[in-house]
Amino acid sequence: MVATRNLDLVESDASLPARADVVIIGAGMIGVAAAYALARRGHSVALLEKGVVAGEQSSRNWGWCRTFNRDEREIPLMQHSQELWDRLPAEIGADMGLRRNGNVYVTKDPKQLAAWQAWLDMARAYQVQARIVGPEEAKSLTPGNEQDWIGGVVSPRDGRAEPAMAAPALARAARALGVTLHQNCAARGLDTTGGRISGVFTEKGRIGADAVILAGGAWSSMFLRRHGIDMPQASVHSTVFATTPVERVSAGGLNTPDFILTPLLDGGYIVAAKARGRLELTPAGIRHARHFLPTLFKRWNLVELRLGRSFFEGPDAWHGTWSFDRPTVFERIRVLDPRPKASIVEPALREIVAAYPKLAGIGAARLWAGWIDQTPDEVPVISPVDALPGLVVASGFSGHGFGIGPGAGRLAADLATGAPPVVDPSGFRLQRFR
């Protein structure tokens, strides 16, 4: 069972244009949002995707659209994204699955509660609408749950959208504005003239361009290495599953010490079990180890380190220098579809039923995994590349790119065209890792 079985599909354009103002590599949430923002301003855009729209992490996430508990650098951009999430469905005439029913976090751990309070103290300047709740209110916010809490957080402005619907809906809207979409069309490399971007080599030919946005998710760092640009990025394996339809126990997202629930429109839930993410030893990981070691040591109990197939194949393997006129790994792996960790399902279902006895009989409907593109500080890169004028990178979203995607795409579009940036981009610059 994989996430893409329920993924909404989008029609492609028949042929590549000779050129475009901006070429976007990667049709996940960020790339699609950038294409839509550019088209609304009248720019010609070609959107390239080696597989299908949202085929990788943009359809394999929890669906949360949250401001609470983000890095401070992300808060203004997420607040702009919230505005876009509210506006876009009416603007494009399509349901993206957005339901702003709030998110609830509950805990039994005083340290966790203190950390949430510290975040709220920091975020007060941004007028974030979230607050700490005590034991009684935490209990009332989780009706039917058999456990007791010392407190929690309610974040009423946050919500969730449907990962299988959102990016495809926005891609169709971008096409209606003139964006050409090219699926099963891998970008092999960048063309330059006089030291700046002049086009993109694809498996179907070259497209001339004044600017390129690289929104390739887990593949971005490898793509950049081919051009002598170093971006520390690791891939973290994560498994989630969707349940069969059951009685609704939470209108919005629910984060408990044992599991995380996201309501789906079909009556089921996306379940993220509190299992360790898998970080595989790879050539790219060894190359960037000095950047990641501080975070790895801090989160050692949350990570399972092992050697796996990704050492030899995939975005973190060593592919060296490839030719732009012959097939590449991007064509060999159209959709990065790792094998899920099936062993998490039964323990998670037992935890859910123990907490909510009325959900006895709940089952797993779909199971899937993804590779999360992670940066050392867990904050994305949304940045021009000084060494290649005309290139903007929008990657490394560290597991929370779906919700911030509309704003991140808008910011990447601003940077690619020299428009005033919607928020201060300095916190997302690539140079911070040097």
Backbone torsions as a table, in degrees:
resi	resn	phi	psi	omega
1	MET	NA	131.2	179.9
2	VAL	-134.4	160.1	-176.3
3	ALA	-63.2	-33.9	-172.3
4	THR	-68.7	-8.6	178.0
5	ARG	-62.6	-31.8	-178.8
6	ASN	-105.8	11.1	-177.7
7	LEU	-73.4	128.9	175.0
8	ASP	-66.2	134.0	-178.3
9	LEU	-98.8	152.3	-176.1
10	VAL	-124.7	141.6	179.1
11	GLU	-73.9	142.1	177.0
12	SER	-95.8	164.3	172.3
13	ASP	-84.3	152.7	-170.8
14	ALA	-71.7	-35.1	-174.4
15	SER	-144.0	158.5	178.4
16	LEU	-75.9	142.2	170.4
17	PRO	-74.2	159.2	177.8
18	ALA	-68.2	-33.0	178.1
19	ARG	-158.4	168.3	175.9
20	ALA	-151.1	156.3	175.6
21	ASP	-59.3	-45.0	-179.0
22	VAL	-135.4	132.2	170.5
23	VAL	-105.3	132.6	179.0
24	ILE	-112.6	128.0	179.3
25	ILE	-102.7	110.5	-179.7
26	GLY	111.9	116.2	-177.9
27	ALA	-108.9	47.3	166.7
28	GLY	-86.3	-165.7	-174.9
29	MET	-59.0	-40.9	-176.2
30	ILE	-70.5	-47.9	-178.3
31	GLY	-63.0	-41.5	179.5
32	VAL	-65.5	-41.9	179.0
33	ALA	-64.4	-38.4	177.0
34	ALA	-64.6	-42.6	179.2
35	ALA	-60.8	-43.9	-179.7
36	TYR	-63.9	-44.6	-179.8
37	ALA	-62.2	-41.8	-179.9
38	LEU	-66.9	-42.5	-178.6
39	ALA	-64.3	-35.7	178.1
40	ARG	-63.7	-23.6	178.3
41	ARG	-93.3	2.1	176.2
42	GLY	92.6	8.2	178.1
43	HIS	-80.7	145.7	171.7
44	SER	-82.2	136.4	-172.3
45	VAL	-137.5	135.4	168.8
46	ALA	-115.2	124.5	-176.9
47	LEU	-107.8	116.3	-176.1
48	LEU	-103.8	140.0	177.1
49	GLU	-144.7	122.8	-178.5
50	LYS	-67.8	-24.1	177.5
51	GLY	-117.6	-113.6	178.7
52	VAL	-127.7	158.8	179.8
53	VAL	-54.7	126.8	176.9
54	ALA	62.4	23.4	-176.3
55	GLY	-70.3	-22.3	-177.8
56	GLU	-104.5	-124.7	-167.0
57	GLN	-65.9	-22.8	-178.4
58	SER	-68.1	-16.2	174.0
59	SER	-112.5	6.2	-172.8
60	ARG	-117.8	15.8	-175.6
61	ASN	-102.0	-175.7	-177.8
62	TRP	-78.9	-19.3	-177.4
63	GLY	86.9	7.8	-176.3
64	TRP	-75.6	137.6	174.4
65	CYS	-119.4	86.3	-168.3
66	ARG	-125.3	147.7	168.7
67	THR	-100.1	-34.5	-175.8
68	PHE	-58.7	137.3	171.5
69	ASN	70.6	20.6	172.9
70	ARG	-86.6	160.4	170.9
71	ASP	-58.8	144.3	-176.2
72	GLU	-56.6	-34.6	-179.3
73	ARG	-62.9	-26.1	-176.9
74	GLU	-87.3	-15.8	-170.5
75	ILE	-59.3	-51.6	-179.7
76	PRO	-59.8	-38.6	179.9
77	LEU	-68.3	-37.3	178.2
78	MET	-69.3	-36.4	177.6
79	GLN	-63.7	-37.8	174.6
80	HIS	-66.7	-38.3	177.3
81	SER	-61.9	-38.5	177.1
82	GLN	-59.5	-40.8	177.8
83	GLU	-62.1	-41.7	179.7
84	LEU	-68.0	-42.7	177.3
85	TRP	-57.0	-39.4	179.8
86	ASP	-67.5	-36.2	-172.7
87	ARG	-87.1	-33.7	-168.0
88	LEU	-62.1	-44.8	-176.8
89	PRO	-55.1	-43.9	178.0
90	ALA	-69.8	-36.8	-177.1
91	GLU	-66.1	-39.5	-177.5
92	ILE	-98.4	-6.5	178.8
93	GLY	67.6	37.8	-178.8
94	ALA	-148.6	144.9	176.7
95	ASP	-79.7	124.8	176.1
96	MET	-101.3	7.5	179.3
97	GLY	81.8	7.1	-178.0
98	LEU	-68.8	128.4	172.7
99	ARG	-136.7	113.8	-176.5
100	ARG	-94.6	76.8	-179.0
101	ASN	-102.9	8.8	179.6
102	GLY	82.0	158.0	174.6
103	ASN	-120.5	147.0	-178.5
104	VAL	-124.0	135.1	176.5
105	TYR	-122.3	131.3	178.6
106	VAL	-131.1	154.3	-175.5
107	THR	-152.7	160.7	170.3
108	LYS	-114.3	4.7	-171.3
109	ASP	-107.5	115.0	179.0
110	PRO	-58.3	-34.5	179.6
111	LYS	-66.3	-38.6	177.8
112	GLN	-64.9	-44.3	179.5
113	LEU	-62.6	-39.8	178.7
114	ALA	-65.2	-38.8	178.7
115	ALA	-65.0	-39.9	176.7
116	TRP	-64.6	-40.1	178.3
117	GLN	-63.7	-40.4	178.2
118	ALA	-62.3	-39.5	178.0
119	TRP	-64.5	-43.6	179.7
120	LEU	-63.1	-37.0	177.0
121	ASP	-62.2	-42.8	178.3
122	MET	-64.6	-42.0	-172.1
123	ALA	-81.5	-3.7	-178.6
124	ARG	-56.5	-35.1	-179.0
125	ALA	-65.1	-20.9	-179.1
126	TYR	-95.6	3.2	178.4
127	GLN	57.5	40.6	176.7
128	VAL	-69.6	132.5	-177.7
129	GLN	-91.7	77.0	175.5
130	ALA	-145.8	153.1	-177.1
131	ARG	-151.5	154.3	174.3
132	ILE	-74.0	142.3	174.1
133	VAL	-122.8	152.7	179.5
134	GLY	-85.5	-176.7	-175.5
135	PRO	-58.5	-43.8	-176.4
136	GLU	-67.3	-43.3	-179.5
137	GLU	-69.9	-36.7	176.3
138	ALA	-59.4	-40.6	178.2
139	LYS	-65.3	-40.9	-179.2
140	SER	-69.3	-25.2	179.2
141	LEU	-81.1	-7.8	178.1
142	THR	-125.7	60.0	-175.8
143	PRO	-61.1	136.1	-179.1
144	GLY	89.8	-12.3	179.1
145	ASN	-78.7	131.4	-174.6
146	GLU	-78.8	-8.2	-174.3
147	GLN	-91.9	163.0	174.7
148	ASP	-113.3	148.6	-175.6
149	TRP	-123.5	155.6	172.4
150	ILE	-87.9	-11.8	179.3
151	GLY	157.3	-168.1	-179.1
152	GLY	178.5	-160.3	179.8
153	VAL	-136.2	139.7	169.1
154	VAL	-116.9	132.4	-177.2
155	SER	-124.4	85.6	-167.0
156	PRO	-69.4	-23.1	-179.0
157	ARG	-83.7	-13.8	-179.4
158	ASP	-79.6	165.0	-179.1
159	GLY	-163.1	-155.7	179.7
160	ARG	-150.3	158.0	175.0
161	ALA	-131.7	173.6	-176.3
162	GLU	-93.0	113.4	-178.2
163	PRO	-57.7	-32.6	-178.2
164	ALA	-77.5	-13.6	-175.9
165	MET	-107.4	-35.4	-163.1
166	ALA	-66.1	-59.2	-177.9
167	ALA	-63.8	-41.8	176.2
168	PRO	-59.3	-39.6	178.8
169	ALA	-62.7	-41.4	-179.5
170	LEU	-71.6	-32.9	176.8
171	ALA	-63.8	-41.6	178.0
172	ARG	-63.8	-38.4	178.1
173	ALA	-66.3	-37.9	177.9
174	ALA	-64.4	-41.0	178.0
175	ARG	-63.0	-37.1	179.1
176	ALA	-64.3	-22.8	178.3
177	LEU	-92.7	2.5	175.7
178	GLY	111.0	-4.2	176.6
179	VAL	-65.4	134.5	172.9
180	THR	-94.8	131.9	-176.7
181	LEU	-111.4	130.4	-175.2
182	HIS	-129.3	94.7	177.7
183	GLN	-89.0	161.0	-172.8
184	ASN	51.8	39.6	-179.6
185	CYS	-137.5	94.5	-176.4
186	ALA	-77.5	137.5	167.8
187	ALA	-81.0	125.4	-178.1
188	ARG	-96.2	-27.3	-178.7
189	GLY	177.8	176.1	-175.8
190	LEU	-103.9	142.6	172.3
191	ASP	-100.9	142.6	-179.7
192	THR	-131.9	150.3	175.0
193	THR	-137.0	123.3	-179.0
194	GLY	62.3	28.8	176.3
195	GLY	86.1	3.3	178.0
196	ARG	-129.4	165.0	-177.5
197	ILE	-60.2	133.7	174.3
198	SER	-132.4	-4.9	178.3
199	GLY	171.3	-176.6	-179.4
200	VAL	-133.6	131.9	172.1
201	PHE	-87.7	126.6	178.6
202	THR	-121.4	171.1	178.0
203	GLU	-68.2	-13.4	-179.7
204	LYS	-110.8	9.9	178.6
205	GLY	127.3	179.9	-177.7
206	ARG	-95.3	142.4	171.9
207	ILE	-118.9	125.8	172.9
208	GLY	-74.1	147.5	-177.9
209	ALA	-158.5	149.2	172.8
210	ASP	-84.4	-26.4	-178.1
211	ALA	-150.3	154.7	178.0
212	VAL	-132.7	135.4	171.2
213	ILE	-109.5	120.8	176.9
214	LEU	-96.3	108.1	178.8
215	ALA	-123.8	56.7	-170.9
216	GLY	-92.7	9.8	177.3
217	GLY	57.9	-130.3	-176.2
218	ALA	-62.0	-18.9	-176.8
219	TRP	-89.3	-9.4	-170.2
220	SER	-62.8	-44.7	-176.3
221	SER	-62.9	-42.1	178.9
222	MET	-64.4	-42.1	178.5
223	PHE	-59.9	-42.6	-179.4
224	LEU	-67.5	-36.9	-179.7
225	ARG	-58.7	-34.3	179.0
226	ARG	-60.3	-23.1	-179.4
227	HIS	-108.0	16.4	175.2
228	GLY	77.0	19.8	-178.2
229	ILE	-111.0	128.5	-175.2
230	ASP	-102.6	119.6	173.9
231	MET	-129.1	112.1	179.8
232	PRO	-67.2	118.5	-178.8
233	GLN	-151.2	137.1	177.1
234	ALA	-122.3	159.6	178.2
235	SER	-111.5	125.2	180.0
236	VAL	-110.1	125.2	-179.6
237	HIS	-79.4	129.0	-179.4
238	SER	-136.9	135.9	178.6
239	THR	-112.6	135.1	172.5
240	VAL	-136.3	167.8	176.9
241	PHE	-146.8	160.6	176.9
242	ALA	-109.8	142.5	-177.6
243	THR	-93.6	168.7	169.1
244	THR	-68.9	158.6	177.7
245	PRO	-59.9	135.0	-179.1
246	VAL	-143.4	172.1	176.3
247	GLU	-59.3	137.9	-177.9
248	ARG	-73.6	123.9	177.6
249	VAL	-109.8	-9.2	177.7
250	SER	-151.9	127.3	-179.6
251	ALA	-71.9	-30.3	179.3
252	GLY	-121.2	-168.1	178.6
253	GLY	-65.8	142.4	-178.4
254	LEU	-129.7	122.7	179.6
255	ASN	-112.1	112.2	178.1
256	THR	-116.4	169.5	179.0
257	PRO	-63.6	-19.0	-173.6
258	ASP	-107.2	-26.9	-177.5
259	PHE	-162.2	164.2	178.0
260	ILE	-125.1	130.9	-178.2
261	LEU	-115.9	136.5	172.7
262	THR	-125.8	116.8	179.8
263	PRO	-64.7	139.1	174.9
264	LEU	-109.2	156.8	-177.5
265	LEU	-67.1	-21.2	-179.0
266	ASP	-83.3	3.0	178.2
267	GLY	97.4	-7.4	175.9
268	GLY	-94.9	-169.0	177.2
269	TYR	-132.2	147.3	159.9
270	ILE	-81.7	132.0	-179.2
271	VAL	-115.9	125.2	169.9
272	ALA	-109.9	110.5	179.2
273	ALA	-76.6	150.2	177.9
274	LYS	-79.0	58.7	176.9
275	ALA	-102.5	161.0	-178.5
276	ARG	-74.4	139.1	172.3
277	GLY	-72.4	154.1	-177.9
278	ARG	-104.2	124.5	175.8
279	LEU	-112.8	113.4	-177.8
280	GLU	-91.6	143.0	176.6
281	LEU	-69.5	124.8	-176.7
282	THR	-140.8	163.1	174.3
283	PRO	-57.5	-40.4	178.5
284	ALA	-66.1	-38.0	178.5
285	GLY	-64.3	-40.0	177.5
286	ILE	-65.1	-41.6	-179.9
287	ARG	-59.5	-38.3	-175.2
288	HIS	-104.7	15.6	-173.4
289	ALA	-56.8	-39.7	-176.3
290	ARG	-62.4	-28.1	177.8
291	HIS	-76.3	-34.7	-171.2
292	PHE	-94.0	-17.4	-174.2
293	LEU	-57.0	-43.7	179.7
294	PRO	-58.1	-43.3	178.7
295	THR	-68.8	-38.4	-180.0
296	LEU	-62.8	-43.8	179.2
297	PHE	-64.9	-38.1	-178.3
298	LYS	-68.2	-30.7	-174.6
299	ARG	-116.7	28.2	-174.5
300	TRP	-55.4	-37.9	-177.6
301	ASN	-74.5	-6.2	-179.4
302	LEU	-103.8	-2.8	-172.3
303	VAL	-124.3	136.7	172.8
304	GLU	-104.4	113.6	-177.8
305	LEU	-96.6	129.6	-177.7
306	ARG	-157.6	168.4	173.9
307	LEU	-99.8	131.2	-178.6
308	GLY	-143.8	-167.9	-176.4
309	ARG	-64.4	-25.3	-177.1
310	SER	-67.6	-11.3	173.8
311	PHE	-65.4	-30.9	-172.5
312	PHE	-106.9	-22.3	-174.7
313	GLU	-148.3	141.0	178.6
314	GLY	115.8	-172.9	-171.8
315	PRO	-68.4	-20.7	-178.8
316	ASP	-103.8	1.9	177.3
317	ALA	-79.1	169.0	180.0
318	TRP	-95.2	105.6	-178.7
319	HIS	-101.9	-3.2	175.3
320	GLY	66.1	-146.5	-179.6
321	THR	-104.2	124.2	-178.5
322	TRP	-113.7	160.9	179.4
323	SER	-85.5	147.5	179.7
324	PHE	-84.9	-6.3	-178.4
325	ASP	-110.6	14.9	176.4
326	ARG	-134.5	158.9	-179.8
327	PRO	-57.2	146.3	-176.7
328	THR	-125.0	-179.6	176.8
329	VAL	-61.6	-26.2	-179.5
330	PHE	-64.7	-32.4	175.3
331	GLU	-80.0	-32.4	-179.9
332	ARG	-68.3	-33.7	-179.6
333	ILE	-119.3	84.1	-177.5
334	ARG	-63.8	-44.7	179.0
335	VAL	-128.9	122.6	178.7
336	LEU	-74.7	104.7	-170.4
337	ASP	-129.3	75.8	-176.0
338	PRO	-69.2	157.4	178.4
339	ARG	-69.6	127.8	-179.6
340	PRO	-73.4	159.3	178.0
341	LYS	-88.9	90.3	-172.9
342	ALA	-64.6	-20.5	-176.3
343	SER	-68.2	-12.4	-179.9
344	ILE	-78.9	-18.4	-167.5
345	VAL	-68.3	-56.4	-174.8
346	GLU	-62.0	-45.3	175.7
347	PRO	-58.8	-39.7	179.7
348	ALA	-65.6	-42.4	178.5
349	LEU	-63.2	-38.4	177.0
350	ARG	-63.9	-40.7	178.4
351	GLU	-62.8	-40.8	-179.5
352	ILE	-64.5	-45.5	-178.9
353	VAL	-68.9	-35.5	176.5
354	ALA	-62.6	-38.0	178.9
355	ALA	-77.6	-36.1	-177.6
356	TYR	-127.2	84.1	-178.0
357	PRO	-55.2	-28.9	-178.7
358	LYS	-69.4	-8.9	177.6
359	LEU	-94.1	13.9	176.2
360	ALA	-53.9	132.9	-177.0
361	GLY	100.6	-7.2	177.5
362	ILE	-61.2	141.9	-179.7
363	GLY	-134.0	173.9	176.9
364	ALA	-92.2	127.1	178.5
365	ALA	-95.1	-38.6	-179.1
366	ARG	-144.2	145.8	-179.5
367	LEU	-134.0	133.1	179.9
368	TRP	-152.4	169.0	177.8
369	ALA	-136.5	163.9	176.7
370	GLY	-149.2	165.6	174.1
371	TRP	-106.7	114.9	-178.5
372	ILE	-84.3	126.6	178.8
373	ASP	-81.3	110.7	-169.6
374	GLN	-112.6	137.8	171.0
375	THR	-103.3	164.6	-178.1
376	PRO	-60.0	-33.9	-179.2
377	ASP	-102.9	7.8	176.7
378	GLU	61.5	28.2	175.2
379	VAL	-123.5	137.7	-174.1
380	PRO	-69.4	164.0	167.8
381	VAL	-98.4	118.7	172.2
382	ILE	-131.8	94.6	-160.8
383	SER	-158.9	141.5	165.3
384	PRO	-65.4	155.7	176.9
385	VAL	-106.7	112.8	-174.7
386	ASP	-58.7	-36.5	-176.1
387	ALA	-72.0	-18.5	-180.0
388	LEU	-134.1	81.7	179.6
389	PRO	-54.0	135.1	-176.8
390	GLY	101.4	-10.1	179.1
391	LEU	-103.8	131.7	174.6
392	VAL	-122.6	133.2	176.8
393	VAL	-103.8	135.2	174.3
394	ALA	-135.0	90.5	-172.8
395	SER	-156.8	178.1	178.6
396	GLY	73.4	41.2	-173.8
397	PHE	-80.1	-2.3	165.1
398	SER	57.0	35.7	174.5
399	GLY	89.4	1.5	177.7
400	HIS	-135.6	41.0	179.0
401	GLY	-88.1	-22.3	-177.2
402	PHE	-62.3	-52.9	-177.2
403	GLY	-65.2	-38.2	-177.7
404	ILE	-86.7	-1.2	-173.1
405	GLY	-56.3	-46.5	-179.2
406	PRO	-59.3	-43.0	178.6
407	GLY	-71.2	-37.7	179.2
408	ALA	-64.4	-40.6	176.8
409	GLY	-63.7	-40.2	177.5
410	ARG	-62.9	-43.3	179.8
411	LEU	-64.7	-42.3	177.4
412	ALA	-61.2	-39.5	177.4
413	ALA	-63.0	-41.5	177.4
414	ASP	-59.5	-47.2	-176.0
415	LEU	-67.6	-33.3	-178.1
416	ALA	-72.7	-24.9	-174.9
417	THR	-113.3	0.4	179.9
418	GLY	77.3	14.8	177.0
419	ALA	-75.1	156.0	176.2
420	PRO	-57.8	126.8	-176.6
421	PRO	-66.7	140.1	-175.8
422	VAL	-63.5	-31.1	172.9
423	VAL	-137.4	167.8	176.5
424	ASP	-62.4	118.5	-176.4
425	PRO	-88.7	0.3	-170.4
426	SER	-62.9	-31.9	-179.3
427	GLY	-70.5	-11.8	-177.2
428	PHE	-108.1	7.7	-173.1
429	ARG	-67.8	145.0	179.2
430	LEU	-65.3	-33.6	-174.6
431	GLN	-65.1	-11.2	-178.4
432	ARG	-66.1	-16.8	-179.2
433	PHE	-89.7	1.7	-178.4
434	ARG	-98.7	NA	NA
